[in-house]
Amino acid sequence: MSDNTIENLMSEQRTFDPSREMEQKILDQANLTAEKYEQACRMATDSPEEFWADRARDLLHWTRDFRTTLESDPEKHEYKWFSGGRLNASYNCLDRHLENGRRNKAALIWQGEPEEEVRVFTYHMLHRKVCRFANVLKKIGVSKGDRVAIYLPMVPELVISMLACARIGAVHSVIFAGFSAVSLQNRIIDCDAKILIAADGVLRGGKKIPLKRNVDEALFECPSVEQVIMVKRTGDEIDFIEGRDTWWHEEISGPDIEDYCKPESMRSADPLFILHTSGSTGKAKGVVHSTGGYMTATAHTTQWVFDLRDDDVHWCTADIGWITGHSYTVYGPLALGATTLLFEGVPTYPRPDRYWEIINRYGVNIFYTTPTALRALRREGTQWTEKYDLSTLRILGSVGEPINPEVWIWFHEHVGKGKLPLLDTWWQTETGSILISPLPYVGKLKPGSTGKPLPGISAKIVNSDGSDAEANEGGHLLITEPWPGMLTDIHNDRARYNRTYFERFPGSYETGDGARVDEDGDYWIMGRLDDVINVSGHRLGTTEIESALIAHPDVTEAAVVGIPHEIKGQTVYAYVTLRSGLDEDDEMRTVLREWVSQKIGPIAVPETIQFSEGLPKTRSGKIMRRILRRIAVGENDLGDTTTLSDASVIADLIEGQKELFE
Ligand code: WT7
């Protein structure tokens, strides 16, 4: 064991230098050596456009080279990367690997939830499937620019659908299979999808969860959807709607479906996909990503941050329903011609060794996961990590929420055996790819810090008035220069795009996160500054949950805050006012939880529901969530309460909280 013991890491300096631990061979063969890193930083600072142009040309196959690296109209917050260039994302992830020696290499390894269910696709096999499914889409009338909604669990058909859309220039919109019928419907309506690809159900924790009911309910009011293609997963009996629903396995094996489909030549700025994410108002935002910029950014970060090498098995555990899965299960690793692993199940079923067993079984090299999973696994004890030889691992990563230093150290010690680089990567759905992260063999790692902005990324911390924050002073995290992976729009809502990201701090992109930078220039993310809660790494808007609660006929008012939770990071705490005369009891709580689950999905269900007669509001009627957050955690000091319109509600709220936790 190295001298990087827990005591050492937890001591004053709390740093760790992986380059001292790694074999020289690994350092020498790195995609980004320490020396190359210095060069990259210089180039990215001196001539950023040249830097990005080089990356775009090195990493991707362009059927027509681009004329301009960045065409920007700052007034309109319009940033077009690689204008004049043409490419196809599916070609870049598949076809070119058929000719460069990777044809028979595993592109995708799928581990189903049942241990014995495994499917492996070589590049040749995946290419063929994608082509055939692209031909199915064409046959049923999908063409370039059309939107296709995908509501699938973690099965290979999800990856195939995405790449098939990309192949013909259709815009995919993946909707997390844990979302309810209402959320599914909202997202389909928002992107005006023509086709829906869904499954009969999901296997999760040894249970079958039906999905088709949600599909039928959602489509009740989605006139744009012409056809539903159903993947058979659980095999449960489902209602089939004649003329609308067809089976995937029948469509793809149709005698008129050919094995090859010509990739559509796309402009760099053409949208590759839409992905919805929660914001601080009720409606989810349809974040739009471009083809050329996004593909450059994901391939670039996969190569430099994860140091992905040709014979690596890359495993990102995130669901593809979130951006992490888009960028680091599908597009990044496949663009680089690596082997990507897709796991259908959960980390603790049937035993809490599932992750370690899979790493061992497939010889995983890069393992990218979430603090929430790690917290749950840490609680199970170290006997599970000790049971397996994890020596193929070379790089560990974490994403989605702040990772507590204790959990960081546990991951580093028990999975990385005290030796491996552990990268706490910061980014967002909107940023498309990692922006702030340590690099595996460059500089020191500090548990709890996300390191520095990557070469080519400019960030800073400012106070509310826009002035620069001092070292270690918390403030708003801004990105001050455009980057290729940035969102290009919010679907159908340009005004919201402008307002959310560019108007408050002119000239910069506003992340919505609070952060500080220490004296070494390392970033420490402090969490959201807006009304967004992060439950198990999933973003939920407080307003979204409040709207759902208020939509219940028995509820007159609701306010929702996030409170710290040992495993999930944060959980939902709801204050609810009922119509008078109704019983404020557990039965009602169950009804409301079930209601939220149906309106949004199980992840949004309030862990705690406190009934209250009134809520603290400003004179203009704005709910003061700051006070509610403090009451929810039993804090005595409520801060400034002078702006309250009616301070008398406070005592009742405090009383109510105490009763709940007695
Ligand atoms: C929000 C973005 C990026 C993919 C997963 C989430 C939080 C993300 C970190 C990190 C602390 C983090 C931020 C951010 N976040 N990574 N390493 N440390 N917080 O994507 O759903 O768009 O959420 O997740 O608050 O704004 P997302």
Residues whose N, C-alpha, C, O or C-beta is under 5 A from the ligand:
A	BS01	WT7	T324 S398 V399 G400 E401 P402 D424 T425 W426 W427 Q428 T429 E430 T511 D513 I525 G527 R528 G537 R539
